[in-house]
Amino acid sequence: MSPDKPETPSQVQIQLQIDEQTAQGVYVNMAMVNHNETEFVIDFVYVQPQAPKAVVRARIINSPRHMKRLLHALQDNVSKYEAQFGKIDVSGMLPPTLGMPQ
């Protein structure tokens, strides 16, 4: 390696594997986010209308750095979606709080 040229990291190609059940996905209509100093936890929840219970269908735990990358990826994809299909309307009723402080 030349001292004039810093080494650039090579891109790693990752092949994703997904089993049949995971590929089907699950429907959720709410997400709850919590954090501490070292990690973020996202609970993906299905709330059935008029039902007294909600079900956590998936829990994702990740690092603060990964959470920030996820935030940027979500912002980028929402922007691309709105450019193609129009602005997403988020007015109307707020989702239930499940007794948690807002």
N, C-alpha and C positions, 0 to 999 in steps of 0.2 A: 504494500500500500504506500502510495506517495504521501509525504508529509503535507503537500499542497492541497490534497483532496481528501476530505474526511470521508470515512466509510458510511455509505447509506445502508440502513437496515433493509434486508430483503423482505418482500411480501410473502407471507405464508398462505398457501391455499388450504382452506379447511373444507373437508367434505362433511356435510351434515347428514346424520342418520335420524330418521323419525319413524317410530313404530306406528302401526295402524291406528291404535286408540288415540295416541297423541295427535296424529294427523287429522283426526275428526274434529278436534277442538272442543271447547265448551263455551256456552254463552254466559256472559256476565253483564250486569248492568250497573255495577258500582265497583270502585276501587278505593281502598283505604291505604294510606301511606303513613308509616311511622319510621322513626329513625333514632339512633343513638350516635355516639361519637364515631363508631367504627363500621356501622352498616345501616342500610335502608331495608325496610320490609314492606312489600306491597302485597296486600291481600286482595284478590279478585273475587268479588262477591256476587251472588245471584239473589236478588230480593224479589220475591213473588208479590204481586200486588195484593193488598189486603191480608197478607199472611203475617203472623206475629214473629216469625223466625226468618233469618237469612242464612245462606250457606256459603262458606268460603270454599270456592272451587279450585283455587290455586294460591299458593304463597310463594313469592319470589324474594329471596334475600340476596342483596348484593352490596358491593363496596360503594363508598361515596364517589369515587372516580368513575366507576361503571354507571352509577345512577346519573351522573352529569352527562355521560356519553349517550345514555338512553334518552334523557331529556332532549338533547340536541337532535337525535334521530327522530323522535316523535314530532318535534317542532318542524323539522324538514319535511317529513311525510305529510303532516297536516297542511303545510303550505302548498305542497305539490298537489294534494287532493283538492284543495280549494281552488287552485289555479285551473284544474281540469273540470271540476264539477260545481264550483260555486261555493260561496261562504257557508260554513256550517253554523246553523242557528242554535245557540245554546240558551236562548231565553226560555221562560216557562218555569214550571215547578222545579225546585231543587230536589235532589235525591234525599231519601231519609238519612238521618244521622245515626241511627242505631243506638241512641242514648249516649253518644260520644260528644265531647265538647268540640265546637267548631273553631 
